[in-house]
Amino acid sequence: MRNLYINIALTTLIFSNLGAKVCSVPPRVAKYLVKSGLDGNLNIADIRRNSYSLSTLCTSFFTVNEGSLKWRFLLVTNPKKAKGLFWFLPHDNENSAFSSAIYATRKYGGGFLAIVNNDKRYNMGQDPNRNFSNSTSRICKGQKAASPIYTNFVFNIIDYYKTPNTPYLALHNNRNRGGVSILKSSSKVRSFLAYKKESINSENRLTDEDNLIYMASTTSNLTSKIGSIIKQGLNVKLEVVNSNNNDCSMSNYIVIEKGDTNYYNIEAEHRDSVTQKRMIDILLKVIY
């Protein structure tokens, strides 16, 4: 019986309650698997809000412990096409992003990994998107402690489902005229407007200052990529990253540690999933 259990864990085949649906998880993270399927998890707000849309998808729950922090994750994949585009959702209070991720997974295949944290942005004071590092010591101001277990878990999943020709993808929501705005720039982040400044925040939701594509690179020399996105009516912010300004975000980790600039985060205002889904469709026509 013990050998049978081990074989099942290694093959990581999970049969859902629907009978015909077979789901899998990456072997490298199988030891963190707590449960598959939605049964018993309707107390999680994102699942309760989207239970119907999730019912035809593969769902798996994981728990990862690192130091004083306990992390809970929900993995969602399309059983008809599990590999392809893959999204990361670090903030559990960004409900429109969750709805948009389901939309993308159902329409384009692939899947997403979301933090489960009782609809809260921070986990015991730690921002999940400021917790990426393979170091055994804290390296960023916003990081409470070292995070190699957390980081390796997240990227073991992302790199398993993301096919080589697809970019790293993330979904976020932000406050109305909050910290992330196309009208704000800094020495680290440059803004590229798809519209004249006087047209920003007009009735066309794509022009809203909070709705934009976030990219990252070691240089500002991504003009052709940015130009093709702007032509489609999407505002773009470019973060220029180096080891001195590393903030341990996912984007910074991908650029610095993985040496990859093929990263896109779709930012949309809270409660505007309609626009965020529209942005997904537009961006993917350009990059996929």
Secondary structure as the mmCIF struct_conf table of DSSP 4:
data_model
#
loop_
_struct_conf.conf_type_id
_struct_conf.id
_struct_conf.beg_label_comp_id
_struct_conf.beg_label_asym_id
_struct_conf.beg_label_seq_id
_struct_conf.end_label_comp_id
_struct_conf.end_label_asym_id
_struct_conf.end_label_seq_id
HELX_RH_AL_P HELX_RH_AL_P1 ARG A 2 THR A 11
TURN_TY1_P TURN_TY1_P1 THR A 12 THR A 12
STRN STRN1 LEU A 13 PHE A 15
TURN_TY1_P TURN_TY1_P2 ASN A 17 LEU A 18
BEND BEND1 GLY A 19 ALA A 20
STRN STRN2 VAL A 22 SER A 24
HELX_RH_3T_P HELX_RH_3T_P1 PRO A 27 TYR A 32
STRN STRN3 LEU A 33 SER A 36
BEND BEND2 GLY A 37 LEU A 38
TURN_TY1_P TURN_TY1_P3 ASP A 39 GLY A 40
TURN_TY1_P TURN_TY1_P4 LEU A 42 ASN A 43
BEND BEND3 ILE A 44 ILE A 44
HELX_RH_AL_P HELX_RH_AL_P2 ALA A 45 LEU A 54
TURN_TY1_P TURN_TY1_P5 SER A 55 THR A 56
BEND BEND4 LEU A 57 LEU A 57
STRN STRN4 CYS A 58 GLU A 66
TURN_TY1_P TURN_TY1_P6 GLY A 67 SER A 68
STRN STRN5 LEU A 69 THR A 77
TURN_TY1_P TURN_TY1_P7 PRO A 79 LYS A 80
BEND BEND5 LYS A 83 LYS A 83
STRN STRN6 GLY A 84 GLY A 84
STRN STRN7 PHE A 86 LEU A 89
TURN_TY1_P TURN_TY1_P8 ASP A 92 ASN A 93
HELX_RH_AL_P HELX_RH_AL_P3 ASN A 95 TYR A 108
STRN STRN8 GLY A 111 ILE A 115
BEND BEND6 ASN A 117 ASN A 117
TURN_TY1_P TURN_TY1_P9 ASN A 118 ASP A 119
BEND BEND7 ARG A 121 ARG A 121
STRN STRN9 ASN A 123 ASN A 123
TURN_TY1_P TURN_TY1_P10 MET A 124 GLY A 125
STRN STRN10 GLN A 126 GLN A 126
HELX_RH_3T_P HELX_RH_3T_P2 PRO A 128 ARG A 130
BEND BEND8 THR A 136 SER A 137
BEND BEND9 CYS A 140 CYS A 140
TURN_TY1_P TURN_TY1_P11 LYS A 141 GLY A 142
BEND BEND10 LYS A 144 ALA A 145
HELX_RH_AL_P HELX_RH_AL_P4 PRO A 148 TYR A 161
STRN STRN11 LYS A 162 LYS A 162
TURN_TY1_P TURN_TY1_P12 PRO A 164 ASN A 165
BEND BEND11 THR A 166 THR A 166
STRN STRN12 TYR A 168 ASN A 174
TURN_TY1_P TURN_TY1_P13 ASN A 176 ARG A 177
BEND BEND12 GLY A 179 VAL A 180
TURN_TY1_P TURN_TY1_P14 ILE A 182 LEU A 183
BEND BEND13 SER A 187 LYS A 188
STRN STRN13 VAL A 189 PHE A 192
BEND BEND14 ALA A 194 TYR A 195
HELX_RH_3T_P HELX_RH_3T_P3 LYS A 197 SER A 199
TURN_TY1_P TURN_TY1_P15 ILE A 200 ASN A 201
BEND BEND15 SER A 202 ASN A 204
HELX_RH_3T_P HELX_RH_3T_P4 ARG A 205 THR A 207
BEND BEND16 ASP A 208 ASP A 208
TURN_TY1_P TURN_TY1_P16 GLU A 209 ASP A 210
STRN STRN14 LEU A 212 SER A 217
BEND BEND17 THR A 218 SER A 220
HELX_RH_AL_P HELX_RH_AL_P5 THR A 223 ILE A 230
TURN_TY1_P TURN_TY1_P17 LYS A 231 GLY A 233
STRN STRN15 VAL A 236 VAL A 240
TURN_TY1_P TURN_TY1_P18 SER A 243 ASN A 244
BEND BEND18 ASN A 245 ASN A 245
HELX_RH_AL_P HELX_RH_AL_P6 MET A 250 ILE A 256
TURN_TY1_P TURN_TY1_P19 GLU A 257 GLU A 257
BEND BEND19 LYS A 258 LYS A 258
STRN STRN16 TYR A 263 GLU A 269
TURN_TY1_P TURN_TY1_P20 HIS A 270 ARG A 271
HELX_RH_AL_P HELX_RH_AL_P7 SER A 273 ILE A 287
#
